[in-house]
């Protein structure tokens, strides 16, 4: 639950109210995430499905179809993230994760701005540790 609260705080901070400043900040945060050894891709996707910040780690060869799979994953999580059906009884979605044989895909919805942080990581990644790292990086606004 902390991930949602902290990310919500950063997105309502006046420092990121300018879209250009926000995109630069998101890009910097994605770059920092990509320094983690198990992360292959970290990107911010807007509500239309366009990548607006981040991307694949330098030197990583995307698996065949990675970009298509990320787009499909975005479509799935965006639909799930906007559903508020269980928010009152279970609380809002903090993140959605899918563990595959070759990769783990994790999405962190930013409900205020209707964007998503998408991460593709090696299958050995600890999802909870990854979520904690995202909270750490995305709440450290200078």
LOFI-653271 format. One record per atom (N, C-alpha, C): chain; x negated, y, z negated; atom name; residue number from 1. Coordinates in Angstrom, 2 decimals, decimal comma, always signed. Layout:
! residues N
+-----+---------+---------+---------+------+-----+
! mol !      c1 !      c2 !      c3 ! atom ! seq !
+-----+---------+---------+---------+------+-----+
!   A !       X !       Y !       Z !   CA ! NUM !
...
+-----+---------+---------+---------+------+-----+
//
This chain:
! residues 142
+-----+---------+---------+---------+------+-----+
! mol !      c1 !      c2 !      c3 ! atom ! seq !
+-----+---------+---------+---------+------+-----+
!   A !   -0,81 !   -1,20 !   +0,00 !    N !   1 !
!   A !   +0,00 !   +0,00 !   +0,00 !   CA !   1 !
!   A !   -0,85 !   +1,25 !   +0,00 !    C !   1 !
!   A !   -2,04 !   +1,20 !   -0,54 !    N !   2 !
!   A !   -2,92 !   +2,37 !   -0,58 !   CA !   2 !
!   A !   -3,25 !   +2,88 !   +0,81 !    C !   2 !
!   A !   -3,41 !   +1,99 !   +1,78 !    N !   3 !
!   A !   -3,78 !   +2,41 !   +3,12 !   CA !   3 !
!   A !   -2,76 !   +3,40 !   +3,67 !    C !   3 !
!   A !   -1,50 !   +3,10 !   +3,50 !    N !   4 !
!   A !   -0,44 !   +3,96 !   +4,03 !   CA !   4 !
!   A !   -0,47 !   +5,33 !   +3,34 !    C !   4 !
!   A !   -0,60 !   +5,34 !   +2,05 !    N !   5 !
!   A !   -0,60 !   +6,59 !   +1,29 !   CA !   5 !
!   A !   -1,76 !   +7,47 !   +1,69 !    C !   5 !
!   A !   -2,97 !   +6,90 !   +1,73 !    N !   6 !
!   A !   -4,14 !   +7,69 !   +2,05 !   CA !   6 !
!   A !   -4,11 !   +8,20 !   +3,48 !    C !   6 !
!   A !   -3,71 !   +7,36 !   +4,42 !    N !   7 !
!   A !   -3,64 !   +7,80 !   +5,81 !   CA !   7 !
!   A !   -2,58 !   +8,87 !   +5,96 !    C !   7 !
!   A !   -1,48 !   +8,74 !   +5,27 !    N !   8 !
!   A !   -0,44 !   +9,76 !   +5,31 !   CA !   8 !
!   A !   -1,01 !  +11,09 !   +4,82 !    C !   8 !
!   A !   -1,80 !  +11,06 !   +3,75 !    N !   9 !
!   A !   -2,39 !  +12,29 !   +3,21 !   CA !   9 !
!   A !   -3,31 !  +12,97 !   +4,22 !    C !   9 !
!   A !   -4,15 !  +12,20 !   +4,89 !    N !  10 !
!   A !   -5,07 !  +12,80 !   +5,85 !   CA !  10 !
!   A !   -4,32 !  +13,44 !   +7,01 !    C !  10 !
!   A !   -3,22 !  +12,84 !   +7,42 !    N !  11 !
!   A !   -2,50 !  +13,36 !   +8,58 !   CA !  11 !
!   A !   -1,62 !  +14,55 !   +8,24 !    C !  11 !
!   A !   -1,40 !  +14,81 !   +6,98 !    N !  12 !
!   A !   -0,62 !  +15,98 !   +6,61 !   CA !  12 !
!   A !   -1,53 !  +17,11 !   +6,12 !    C !  12 !
!   A !   -2,82 !  +16,86 !   +6,12 !    N !  13 !
!   A !   -3,80 !  +17,85 !   +5,69 !   CA !  13 !
!   A !   -3,90 !  +18,94 !   +6,76 !    C !  13 !
!   A !   -3,87 !  +20,23 !   +6,38 !    N !  14 !
!   A !   -3,94 !  +21,32 !   +7,36 !   CA !  14 !
!   A !   -5,20 !  +21,29 !   +8,21 !    C !  14 !
!   A !   -6,27 !  +20,66 !   +7,75 !    N !  15 !
!   A !   -7,50 !  +20,60 !   +8,51 !   CA !  15 !
!   A !   -7,28 !  +19,91 !   +9,86 !    C !  15 !
!   A !   -6,35 !  +18,96 !   +9,94 !    N !  16 !
!   A !   -6,14 !  +18,23 !  +11,18 !   CA !  16 !
!   A !   -4,85 !  +18,65 !  +11,90 !    C !  16 !
!   A !   -4,32 !  +19,82 !  +11,62 !    N !  17 !
!   A !   -3,09 !  +20,25 !  +12,26 !   CA !  17 !
!   A !   -3,32 !  +20,63 !  +13,72 !    C !  17 !
!   A !   -4,53 !  +21,05 !  +14,10 !    N !  18 !
!   A !   -4,87 !  +21,36 !  +15,48 !   CA !  18 !
!   A !   -5,13 !  +20,04 !  +16,21 !    C !  18 !
!   A !   -4,42 !  +19,77 !  +17,30 !    N !  19 !
!   A !   -4,58 !  +18,49 !  +18,00 !   CA !  19 !
!   A !   -6,01 !  +18,20 !  +18,44 !    C !  19 !
!   A !   -6,73 !  +19,21 !  +18,93 !    N !  20 !
!   A !   -8,12 !  +19,00 !  +19,36 !   CA !  20 !
!   A !   -9,02 !  +18,62 !  +18,19 !    C !  20 !
!   A !   -8,82 !  +19,27 !  +17,05 !    N !  21 !
!   A !   -9,60 !  +18,95 !  +15,85 !   CA !  21 !
!   A !   -9,25 !  +17,55 !  +15,38 !    C !  21 !
!   A !   -7,98 !  +17,20 !  +15,43 !    N !  22 !
!   A !   -7,55 !  +15,87 !  +15,01 !   CA !  22 !
!   A !   -8,17 !  +14,80 !  +15,90 !    C !  22 !
!   A !   -8,16 !  +15,00 !  +17,22 !    N !  23 !
!   A !   -8,74 !  +14,01 !  +18,13 !   CA !  23 !
!   A !  -10,24 !  +13,85 !  +17,88 !    C !  23 !
!   A !  -10,93 !  +14,95 !  +17,66 !    N !  24 !
!   A !  -12,36 !  +14,88 !  +17,36 !   CA !  24 !
!   A !  -12,58 !  +14,10 !  +16,06 !    C !  24 !
!   A !  -11,76 !  +14,40 !  +15,04 !    N !  25 !
!   A !  -11,88 !  +13,71 !  +13,76 !   CA !  25 !
!   A !  -11,59 !  +12,22 !  +13,92 !    C !  25 !
!   A !  -10,55 !  +11,87 !  +14,67 !    N !  26 !
!   A !  -10,23 !  +10,46 !  +14,91 !   CA !  26 !
!   A !  -11,37 !   +9,77 !  +15,64 !    C !  26 !
!   A !  -11,95 !  +10,43 !  +16,62 !    N !  27 !
!   A !  -13,08 !   +9,87 !  +17,35 !   CA !  27 !
!   A !  -14,25 !   +9,59 !  +16,44 !    C !  27 !
!   A !  -14,55 !  +10,52 !  +15,55 !    N !  28 !
!   A !  -15,64 !  +10,34 !  +14,59 !   CA !  28 !
!   A !  -15,35 !   +9,17 !  +13,65 !    C !  28 !
!   A !  -14,12 !   +9,06 !  +13,20 !    N !  29 !
!   A !  -13,74 !   +7,97 !  +12,30 !   CA !  29 !
!   A !  -13,82 !   +6,62 !  +13,01 !    C !  29 !
!   A !  -13,39 !   +6,57 !  +14,27 !    N !  30 !
!   A !  -13,49 !   +5,32 !  +15,04 !   CA !  30 !
!   A !  -14,95 !   +4,94 !  +15,24 !    C !  30 !
!   A !  -15,80 !   +5,93 !  +15,53 !    N !  31 !
!   A !  -17,23 !   +5,66 !  +15,69 !   CA !  31 !
!   A !  -17,82 !   +5,09 !  +14,41 !    C !  31 !
!   A !  -17,39 !   +5,61 !  +13,28 !    N !  32 !
!   A !  -17,87 !   +5,10 !  +12,00 !   CA !  32 !
!   A !  -17,40 !   +3,65 !  +11,79 !    C !  32 !
!   A !  -16,16 !   +3,36 !  +12,14 !    N !  33 !
!   A !  -15,66 !   +1,99 !  +12,03 !   CA !  33 !
!   A !  -16,46 !   +1,03 !  +12,92 !    C !  33 !
!   A !  -16,84 !   +1,50 !  +14,10 !    N !  34 !
!   A !  -17,57 !   +0,66 !  +15,04 !   CA !  34 !
!   A !  -18,98 !   +0,31 !  +14,54 !    C !  34 !
!   A !  -19,44 !   +0,96 !  +13,50 !    N !  35 !
!   A !  -20,72 !   +0,62 !  +12,89 !   CA !  35 !
!   A !  -20,63 !   -0,66 !  +12,08 !    C !  35 !
!   A !  -19,40 !   -1,07 !  +11,74 !    N !  36 !
!   A !  -19,22 !   -2,32 !  +11,02 !   CA !  36 !
!   A !  -19,54 !   -3,48 !  +11,97 !    C !  36 !
!   A !  -20,34 !   -4,45 !  +11,51 !    N !  37 !
!   A !  -20,81 !   -5,49 !  +12,43 !   CA !  37 !
!   A !  -19,72 !   -6,34 !  +13,06 !    C !  37 !
!   A !  -18,60 !   -6,56 !  +12,41 !    N !  38 !
!   A !  -17,57 !   -7,45 !  +12,95 !   CA !  38 !
!   A !  -16,53 !   -6,74 !  +13,82 !    C !  38 !
!   A !  -16,59 !   -5,42 !  +13,90 !    N !  39 !
!   A !  -15,59 !   -4,68 !  +14,67 !   CA !  39 !
!   A !  -16,06 !   -4,53 !  +16,11 !    C !  39 !
!   A !  -15,19 !   -4,92 !  +17,03 !    N !  40 !
!   A !  -15,48 !   -4,84 !  +18,47 !   CA !  40 !
!   A !  -14,87 !   -3,59 !  +19,11 !    C !  40 !
!   A !  -13,69 !   -3,21 !  +18,63 !    N !  41 !
!   A !  -12,93 !   -2,10 !  +19,20 !   CA !  41 !
!   A !  -12,24 !   -1,36 !  +18,08 !    C !  41 !
!   A !  -12,28 !   -0,05 !  +18,11 !    N !  42 !
!   A !  -11,50 !   +0,79 !  +17,19 !   CA !  42 !
!   A !  -11,02 !   +1,98 !  +17,99 !    C !  42 !
!   A !   -9,71 !   +2,13 !  +18,09 !    N !  43 !
!   A !   -9,18 !   +3,22 !  +18,89 !   CA !  43 !
!   A !   -7,86 !   +3,73 !  +18,37 !    C !  43 !
!   A !   -7,61 !   +4,98 !  +18,65 !    N !  44 !
!   A !   -6,33 !   +5,63 !  +18,32 !   CA !  44 !
!   A !   -5,50 !   +5,64 !  +19,59 !    C !  44 !
!   A !   -4,29 !   +5,11 !  +19,48 !    N !  45 !
!   A !   -3,37 !   +5,03 !  +20,61 !   CA !  45 !
!   A !   -2,16 !   +5,88 !  +20,29 !    C !  45 !
!   A !   -1,76 !   +6,73 !  +21,25 !    N !  46 !
!   A !   -0,59 !   +7,57 !  +21,01 !   CA !  46 !
!   A !   +0,69 !   +6,80 !  +21,30 !    C !  46 !
!   A !   +1,82 !   +7,46 !  +21,11 !    N !  47 !
!   A !   +3,11 !   +6,77 !  +21,22 !   CA !  47 !
!   A !   +3,43 !   +6,33 !  +22,65 !    C !  47 !
!   A !   +2,70 !   +6,86 !  +23,64 !    N !  48 !
!   A !   +2,92 !   +6,41 !  +25,02 !   CA !  48 !
!   A !   +2,01 !   +5,25 !  +25,40 !    C !  48 !
!   A !   +1,13 !   +4,84 !  +24,48 !    N !  49 !
!   A !   +0,23 !   +3,72 !  +24,74 !   CA !  49 !
!   A !   -1,12 !   +4,12 !  +25,28 !    C !  49 !
!   A !   -1,38 !   +5,42 !  +25,32 !    N !  50 !
!   A !   -2,66 !   +5,90 !  +25,84 !   CA !  50 !
!   A !   -3,71 !   +5,94 !  +24,73 !    C !  50 !
!   A !   -4,92 !   +5,48 !  +25,06 !    N !  51 !
!   A !   -6,04 !   +5,59 !  +24,14 !   CA !  51 !
!   A !   -6,48 !   +7,04 !  +24,10 !    C !  51 !
!   A !   -6,45 !   +7,66 !  +22,92 !    N !  52 !
!   A !   -6,79 !   +9,08 !  +22,81 !   CA !  52 !
!   A !   -8,11 !   +9,30 !  +22,06 !    C !  52 !
!   A !   -8,62 !   +8,27 !  +21,40 !    N !  53 !
!   A !   -9,91 !   +8,38 !  +20,70 !   CA !  53 !
!   A !  -10,44 !   +6,97 !  +20,47 !    C !  53 !
!   A !  -11,76 !   +6,85 !  +20,44 !    N !  54 !
!   A !  -12,39 !   +5,57 !  +20,16 !   CA !  54 !
!   A !  -12,51 !   +4,70 !  +21,39 !    C !  54 !
!   A !  -12,81 !   +3,42 !  +21,16 !    N !  55 !
!   A !  -12,97 !   +2,48 !  +22,26 !   CA !  55 !
!   A !  -13,77 !   +1,28 !  +21,81 !    C !  55 !
!   A !  -14,36 !   +0,57 !  +22,79 !    N !  56 !
!   A !  -15,17 !   -0,60 !  +22,48 !   CA !  56 !
!   A !  -16,54 !   -0,19 !  +21,97 !    C !  56 !
!   A !  -17,11 !   -1,02 !  +21,11 !    N !  57 !
!   A !  -18,46 !   -0,81 !  +20,61 !   CA !  57 !
!   A !  -19,43 !   -0,88 !  +21,78 !    C !  57 !
!   A !  -20,42 !   +0,01 !  +21,76 !    N !  58 !
!   A !  -21,44 !   +0,00 !  +22,80 !   CA !  58 !
!   A !  -22,15 !   -1,35 !  +22,81 !    C !  58 !
!   A !  -22,32 !   -1,88 !  +24,01 !    N !  59 !
!   A !  -23,00 !   -3,16 !  +24,15 !   CA !  59 !
!   A !  -22,08 !   -4,37 !  +24,06 !    C !  59 !
!   A !  -20,83 !   -4,16 !  +23,70 !    N !  60 !
!   A !  -19,86 !   -5,26 !  +23,62 !   CA !  60 !
!   A !  -19,23 !   -5,44 !  +24,99 !    C !  60 !
!   A !  -19,24 !   -6,66 !  +25,46 !    N !  61 !
!   A !  -18,52 !   -6,98 !  +26,69 !   CA !  61 !
!   A !  -17,12 !   -7,43 !  +26,30 !    C !  61 !
!   A !  -16,12 !   -6,67 !  +26,72 !    N !  62 !
!   A !  -14,76 !   -7,09 !  +26,38 !   CA !  62 !
!   A !  -14,47 !   -8,48 !  +26,95 !    C !  62 !
!   A !  -13,74 !   -9,27 !  +26,19 !    N !  63 !
!   A !  -13,28 !  -10,55 !  +26,72 !   CA !  63 !
!   A !  -12,39 !  -10,24 !  +27,91 !    C !  63 !
!   A !  -12,34 !  -11,17 !  +28,86 !    N !  64 !
!   A !  -11,47 !  -10,96 !  +30,01 !   CA !  64 !
!   A !  -10,06 !  -10,71 !  +29,52 !    C !  64 !
!   A !   -9,50 !   -9,61 !  +29,92 !    N !  65 !
!   A !   -8,14 !   -9,29 !  +29,52 !   CA !  65 !
!   A !   -8,02 !   -8,58 !  +28,18 !    C !  65 !
!   A !   -9,15 !   -8,23 !  +27,53 !    N !  66 !
!   A !   -9,08 !   -7,55 !  +26,22 !   CA !  66 !
!   A !   -8,18 !   -6,31 !  +26,28 !    C !  66 !
!   A !   -8,38 !   -5,50 !  +27,31 !    N !  67 !
!   A !   -7,60 !   -4,26 !  +27,38 !   CA !  67 !
!   A !   -6,11 !   -4,56 !  +27,55 !    C !  67 !
!   A !   -5,79 !   -5,58 !  +28,33 !    N !  68 !
!   A !   -4,40 !   -5,97 !  +28,50 !   CA !  68 !
!   A !   -3,82 !   -6,49 !  +27,20 !    C !  68 !
!   A !   -4,62 !   -7,31 !  +26,48 !    N !  69 !
!   A !   -4,16 !   -7,85 !  +25,20 !   CA !  69 !
!   A !   -3,96 !   -6,73 !  +24,18 !    C !  69 !
!   A !   -4,87 !   -5,76 !  +24,18 !    N !  70 !
!   A !   -4,71 !   -4,64 !  +23,25 !   CA !  70 !
!   A !   -3,44 !   -3,85 !  +23,58 !    C !  70 !
!   A !   -3,16 !   -3,68 !  +24,86 !    N !  71 !
!   A !   -1,93 !   -2,99 !  +25,27 !   CA !  71 !
!   A !   -0,71 !   -3,78 !  +24,82 !    C !  71 !
!   A !   -0,74 !   -5,10 !  +24,98 !    N !  72 !
!   A !   +0,38 !   -5,94 !  +24,55 !   CA !  72 !
!   A !   +0,54 !   -5,88 !  +23,04 !    C !  72 !
!   A !   -0,58 !   -5,91 !  +22,34 !    N !  73 !
!   A !   -0,55 !   -5,83 !  +20,88 !   CA !  73 !
!   A !   +0,02 !   -4,47 !  +20,45 !    C !  73 !
!   A !   -0,38 !   -3,40 !  +21,14 !    N !  74 !
!   A !   +0,16 !   -2,08 !  +20,84 !   CA !  74 !
!   A !   +1,68 !   -2,08 !  +20,98 !    C !  74 !
!   A !   +2,18 !   -2,66 !  +22,08 !    N !  75 !
!   A !   +3,62 !   -2,68 !  +22,30 !   CA !  75 !
!   A !   +4,33 !   -3,42 !  +21,18 !    C !  75 !
!   A !   +3,76 !   -4,55 !  +20,76 !    N !  76 !
!   A !   +4,35 !   -5,33 !  +19,68 !   CA !  76 !
!   A !   +4,35 !   -4,53 !  +18,37 !    C !  76 !
!   A !   +3,20 !   -3,97 !  +18,00 !    N !  77 !
!   A !   +3,13 !   -3,29 !  +16,70 !   CA !  77 !
!   A !   +3,89 !   -1,98 !  +16,70 !    C !  77 !
!   A !   +3,95 !   -1,31 !  +17,85 !    N !  78 !
!   A !   +4,70 !   -0,06 !  +17,86 !   CA !  78 !
!   A !   +6,18 !   -0,33 !  +17,62 !    C !  78 !
!   A !   +6,68 !   -1,40 !  +18,21 !    N !  79 !
!   A !   +8,08 !   -1,75 !  +17,96 !   CA !  79 !
!   A !   +8,29 !   -2,15 !  +16,50 !    C !  79 !
!   A !   +7,37 !   -2,94 !  +15,97 !    N !  80 !
!   A !   +7,49 !   -3,37 !  +14,57 !   CA !  80 !
!   A !   +7,31 !   -2,19 !  +13,62 !    C !  80 !
!   A !   +6,40 !   -1,29 !  +13,94 !    N !  81 !
!   A !   +6,10 !   -0,17 !  +13,05 !   CA !  81 !
!   A !   +7,23 !   +0,83 !  +12,94 !    C !  81 !
!   A !   +7,98 !   +0,99 !  +14,02 !    N !  82 !
!   A !   +9,05 !   +1,98 !  +13,97 !   CA !  82 !
!   A !  +10,32 !   +1,42 !  +13,34 !    C !  82 !
!   A !  +10,38 !   +0,11 !  +13,18 !    N !  83 !
!   A !  +11,55 !   -0,48 !  +12,53 !   CA !  83 !
!   A !  +11,50 !   -0,17 !  +11,05 !    C !  83 !
!   A !  +12,52 !   +0,43 !  +10,56 !    N !  84 !
!   A !  +12,59 !   +0,84 !   +9,16 !   CA !  84 !
!   A !  +13,50 !   -0,06 !   +8,35 !    C !  84 !
!   A !  +13,95 !   -1,15 !   +8,98 !    N !  85 !
!   A !  +14,96 !   -2,01 !   +8,39 !   CA !  85 !
!   A !  +14,62 !   -2,45 !   +6,97 !    C !  85 !
!   A !  +13,36 !   -2,81 !   +6,73 !    N !  86 !
!   A !  +12,98 !   -3,35 !   +5,42 !   CA !  86 !
!   A !  +12,18 !   -2,37 !   +4,56 !    C !  86 !
!   A !  +12,01 !   -1,14 !   +5,02 !    N !  87 !
!   A !  +11,21 !   -0,18 !   +4,26 !   CA !  87 !
!   A !  +11,75 !   +0,06 !   +2,86 !    C !  87 !
!   A !  +13,04 !   +0,16 !   +2,74 !    N !  88 !
!   A !  +13,63 !   +0,45 !   +1,43 !   CA !  88 !
!   A !  +13,44 !   -0,71 !   +0,46 !    C !  88 !
!   A !  +13,62 !   -1,93 !   +0,93 !    N !  89 !
!   A !  +13,52 !   -3,07 !   +0,02 !   CA !  89 !
!   A !  +12,09 !   -3,58 !   -0,14 !    C !  89 !
!   A !  +11,28 !   -3,54 !   +0,92 !    N !  90 !
!   A !   +9,93 !   -4,10 !   +0,86 !   CA !  90 !
!   A !   +8,83 !   -3,05 !   +0,88 !    C !  90 !
!   A !   +9,17 !   -1,82 !   +1,22 !    N !  91 !
!   A !   +8,17 !   -0,77 !   +1,37 !   CA !  91 !
!   A !   +7,75 !   -0,66 !   +2,83 !    C !  91 !
!   A !   +7,09 !   +0,44 !   +3,17 !    N !  92 !
!   A !   +6,68 !   +0,65 !   +4,56 !   CA !  92 !
!   A !   +5,53 !   -0,29 !   +4,95 !    C !  92 !
!   A !   +5,34 !   -0,44 !   +6,26 !    N !  93 !
!   A !   +4,26 !   -1,27 !   +6,77 !   CA !  93 !
!   A !   +2,93 !   -0,56 !   +6,55 !    C !  93 !
!   A !   +1,97 !   -1,25 !   +5,94 !    N !  94 !
!   A !   +0,63 !   -0,72 !   +5,78 !   CA !  94 !
!   A !   -0,23 !   -1,04 !   +7,00 !    C !  94 !
!   A !   -0,15 !   -2,27 !   +7,45 !    N !  95 !
!   A !   -0,84 !   -2,69 !   +8,66 !   CA !  95 !
!   A !   -0,23 !   -4,00 !   +9,14 !    C !  95 !
!   A !   -0,47 !   -4,30 !  +10,42 !    N !  96 !
!   A !   -0,07 !   -5,58 !  +11,00 !   CA !  96 !
!   A !   -1,32 !   -6,24 !  +11,54 !    C !  96 !
!   A !   -1,45 !   -7,55 !  +11,33 !    N !  97 !
!   A !   -2,64 !   -8,25 !  +11,79 !   CA !  97 !
!   A !   -2,25 !   -9,53 !  +12,51 !    C !  97 !
!   A !   -3,04 !   -9,86 !  +13,52 !    N !  98 !
!   A !   -2,87 !  -11,11 !  +14,26 !   CA !  98 !
!   A !   -4,25 !  -11,77 !  +14,36 !    C !  98 !
!   A !   -4,36 !  -12,96 !  +13,80 !    N !  99 !
!   A !   -5,62 !  -13,70 !  +13,87 !   CA !  99 !
!   A !   -5,54 !  -14,67 !  +15,05 !    C !  99 !
!   A !   -6,47 !  -14,52 !  +15,99 !    N ! 100 !
!   A !   -6,56 !  -15,39 !  +17,17 !   CA ! 100 !
!   A !   -7,84 !  -16,20 !  +17,08 !    C ! 100 !
!   A !   -8,04 !  -17,13 !  +17,98 !    N ! 101 !
!   A !   -9,26 !  -17,93 !  +17,98 !   CA ! 101 !
!   A !  -10,51 !  -17,08 !  +18,24 !    C ! 101 !
!   A !  -10,40 !  -16,11 !  +19,15 !    N ! 102 !
!   A !  -11,57 !  -15,32 !  +19,53 !   CA ! 102 !
!   A !  -11,63 !  -13,94 !  +18,90 !    C ! 102 !
!   A !  -10,55 !  -13,47 !  +18,32 !    N ! 103 !
!   A !  -10,54 !  -12,11 !  +17,77 !   CA ! 103 !
!   A !   -9,40 !  -11,93 !  +16,79 !    C ! 103 !
!   A !   -9,57 !  -10,95 !  +15,93 !    N ! 104 !
!   A !   -8,51 !  -10,51 !  +15,02 !   CA ! 104 !
!   A !   -8,09 !   -9,12 !  +15,48 !    C ! 104 !
!   A !   -6,79 !   -8,92 !  +15,63 !    N ! 105 !
!   A !   -6,25 !   -7,62 !  +16,02 !   CA ! 105 !
!   A !   -5,49 !   -7,05 !  +14,82 !    C ! 105 !
!   A !   -5,79 !   -5,81 !  +14,47 !    N ! 106 !
!   A !   -5,14 !   -5,18 !  +13,33 !   CA ! 106 !
!   A !   -4,67 !   -3,80 !  +13,76 !    C ! 106 !
!   A !   -3,49 !   -3,44 !  +13,34 !    N ! 107 !
!   A !   -2,92 !   -2,13 !  +13,66 !   CA ! 107 !
!   A !   -2,52 !   -1,43 !  +12,37 !    C ! 107 !
!   A !   -2,87 !   -0,16 !  +12,29 !    N ! 108 !
!   A !   -2,49 !   +0,69 !  +11,17 !   CA ! 108 !
!   A !   -1,62 !   +1,82 !  +11,71 !    C ! 108 !
!   A !   -0,32 !   +1,80 !  +11,44 !    N ! 109 !
!   A !   +0,54 !   +2,87 !  +11,95 !   CA ! 109 !
!   A !   +0,37 !   +4,16 !  +11,15 !    C ! 109 !
!   A !   +0,33 !   +5,28 !  +11,83 !    N ! 110 !
!   A !   +0,32 !   +6,60 !  +11,21 !   CA ! 110 !
!   A !   +1,70 !   +7,20 !  +11,51 !    C ! 110 !
!   A !   +2,68 !   +6,97 !  +10,64 !    N ! 111 !
!   A !   +4,06 !   +7,32 !  +10,96 !   CA ! 111 !
!   A !   +4,33 !   +8,80 !  +11,18 !    C ! 111 !
!   A !   +3,61 !   +9,67 !  +10,52 !    N ! 112 !
!   A !   +3,87 !  +11,10 !  +10,65 !   CA ! 112 !
!   A !   +3,58 !  +11,58 !  +12,07 !    C ! 112 !
!   A !   +2,48 !  +11,10 !  +12,66 !    N ! 113 !
!   A !   +2,10 !  +11,55 !  +13,99 !   CA ! 113 !
!   A !   +2,44 !  +10,55 !  +15,08 !    C ! 113 !
!   A !   +3,02 !   +9,43 !  +14,73 !    N ! 114 !
!   A !   +3,43 !   +8,40 !  +15,67 !   CA ! 114 !
!   A !   +2,27 !   +7,91 !  +16,52 !    C ! 114 !
!   A !   +1,13 !   +7,69 !  +15,88 !    N ! 115 !
!   A !   -0,01 !   +7,08 !  +16,54 !   CA ! 115 !
!   A !   -0,40 !   +5,82 !  +15,78 !    C ! 115 !
!   A !   -1,24 !   +5,02 !  +16,41 !    N ! 116 !
!   A !   -1,71 !   +3,79 !  +15,79 !   CA ! 116 !
!   A !   -3,22 !   +3,72 !  +15,86 !    C ! 116 !
!   A !   -3,81 !   +3,19 !  +14,81 !    N ! 117 !
!   A !   -5,21 !   +2,80 !  +14,86 !   CA ! 117 !
!   A !   -5,22 !   +1,32 !  +15,19 !    C ! 117 !
!   A !   -5,83 !   +0,96 !  +16,32 !    N ! 118 !
!   A !   -5,94 !   -0,44 !  +16,72 !   CA ! 118 !
!   A !   -7,39 !   -0,88 !  +16,53 !    C ! 118 !
!   A !   -7,56 !   -2,05 !  +15,96 !    N ! 119 !
!   A !   -8,89 !   -2,61 !  +15,75 !   CA ! 119 !
!   A !   -8,90 !   -4,03 !  +16,28 !    C ! 119 !
!   A !   -9,97 !   -4,36 !  +17,00 !    N ! 120 !
!   A !  -10,24 !   -5,73 !  +17,41 !   CA ! 120 !
!   A !  -11,55 !   -6,11 !  +16,73 !    C ! 120 !
!   A !  -11,55 !   -7,24 !  +16,04 !    N ! 121 !
!   A !  -12,72 !   -7,66 !  +15,29 !   CA ! 121 !
!   A !  -13,01 !   -9,13 !  +15,54 !    C ! 121 !
!   A !  -14,20 !   -9,53 !  +15,13 !    N ! 122 !
!   A !  -14,58 !  -10,94 !  +15,24 !   CA ! 122 !
!   A !  -13,64 !  -11,78 !  +14,36 !    C ! 122 !
!   A !  -13,43 !  -13,05 !  +14,72 !    N ! 123 !
!   A !  -12,49 !  -13,88 !  +13,96 !   CA ! 123 !
!   A !  -12,93 !  -14,16 !  +12,53 !    C ! 123 !
!   A !  -14,16 !  -13,86 !  +12,20 !    N ! 124 !
!   A !  -14,67 !  -14,10 !  +10,85 !   CA ! 124 !
!   A !  -14,37 !  -12,95 !   +9,89 !    C ! 124 !
!   A !  -13,81 !  -11,86 !  +10,39 !    N ! 125 !
!   A !  -13,58 !  -10,68 !   +9,56 !   CA ! 125 !
!   A !  -12,58 !  -10,99 !   +8,44 !    C ! 125 !
!   A !  -12,83 !  -10,41 !   +7,29 !    N ! 126 !
!   A !  -11,89 !  -10,46 !   +6,17 !   CA ! 126 !
!   A !  -10,92 !   -9,29 !   +6,35 !    C ! 126 !
!   A !   -9,67 !   -9,59 !   +6,60 !    N ! 127 !
!   A !   -8,70 !   -8,54 !   +6,94 !   CA ! 127 !
!   A !   -8,50 !   -7,56 !   +5,79 !    C ! 127 !
!   A !   -8,44 !   -8,05 !   +4,57 !    N ! 128 !
!   A !   -8,26 !   -7,14 !   +3,42 !   CA ! 128 !
!   A !   -9,45 !   -6,21 !   +3,25 !    C ! 128 !
!   A !  -10,67 !   -6,74 !   +3,43 !    N ! 129 !
!   A !  -11,87 !   -5,89 !   +3,35 !   CA ! 129 !
!   A !  -11,86 !   -4,85 !   +4,46 !    C ! 129 !
!   A !  -11,42 !   -5,27 !   +5,64 !    N ! 130 !
!   A !  -11,31 !   -4,35 !   +6,77 !   CA ! 130 !
!   A !  -10,31 !   -3,24 !   +6,44 !    C ! 130 !
!   A !   -9,17 !   -3,59 !   +5,87 !    N ! 131 !
!   A !   -8,16 !   -2,59 !   +5,50 !   CA ! 131 !
!   A !   -8,74 !   -1,61 !   +4,49 !    C ! 131 !
!   A !   -9,48 !   -2,11 !   +3,53 !    N ! 132 !
!   A !  -10,12 !   -1,22 !   +2,55 !   CA ! 132 !
!   A !  -11,12 !   -0,29 !   +3,21 !    C ! 132 !
!   A !  -11,87 !   -0,79 !   +4,20 !    N ! 133 !
!   A !  -12,85 !   +0,04 !   +4,92 !   CA ! 133 !
!   A !  -12,13 !   +1,13 !   +5,70 !    C ! 133 !
!   A !  -11,00 !   +0,80 !   +6,32 !    N ! 134 !
!   A !  -10,22 !   +1,80 !   +7,05 !   CA ! 134 !
!   A !   -9,76 !   +2,90 !   +6,10 !    C ! 134 !
!   A !   -9,26 !   +2,52 !   +4,93 !    N ! 135 !
!   A !   -8,83 !   +3,51 !   +3,94 !   CA ! 135 !
!   A !  -10,01 !   +4,40 !   +3,56 !    C ! 135 !
!   A !  -11,14 !   +3,79 !   +3,30 !    N ! 136 !
!   A !  -12,33 !   +4,54 !   +2,91 !   CA ! 136 !
!   A !  -12,74 !   +5,55 !   +3,99 !    C ! 136 !
!   A !  -12,77 !   +5,11 !   +5,22 !    N ! 137 !
!   A !  -13,22 !   +5,98 !   +6,32 !   CA ! 137 !
!   A !  -12,19 !   +7,03 !   +6,66 !    C ! 137 !
!   A !  -10,94 !   +6,67 !   +6,71 !    N ! 138 !
!   A !   -9,92 !   +7,63 !   +7,15 !   CA ! 138 !
!   A !   -9,46 !   +8,58 !   +6,05 !    C ! 138 !
!   A !   -9,91 !   +8,39 !   +4,82 !    N ! 139 !
!   A !   -9,55 !   +9,35 !   +3,78 !   CA ! 139 !
!   A !  -10,71 !  +10,25 !   +3,41 !    C ! 139 !
!   A !  -11,86 !  +10,04 !   +4,00 !    N ! 140 !
!   A !  -13,03 !  +10,85 !   +3,70 !   CA ! 140 !
!   A !  -13,11 !  +12,01 !   +4,68 !    C ! 140 !
!   A !  -12,27 !  +13,01 !   +4,47 !    N ! 141 !
!   A !  -12,23 !  +14,17 !   +5,36 !   CA ! 141 !
!   A !  -13,18 !  +15,23 !   +4,80 !    C ! 141 !
!   A !  -14,12 !  +15,65 !   +5,65 !    N ! 142 !
!   A !  -15,08 !  +16,69 !   +5,23 !   CA ! 142 !
!   A !  -14,56 !  +18,07 !   +5,58 !    C ! 142 !
+-----+---------+---------+---------+------+-----+
//
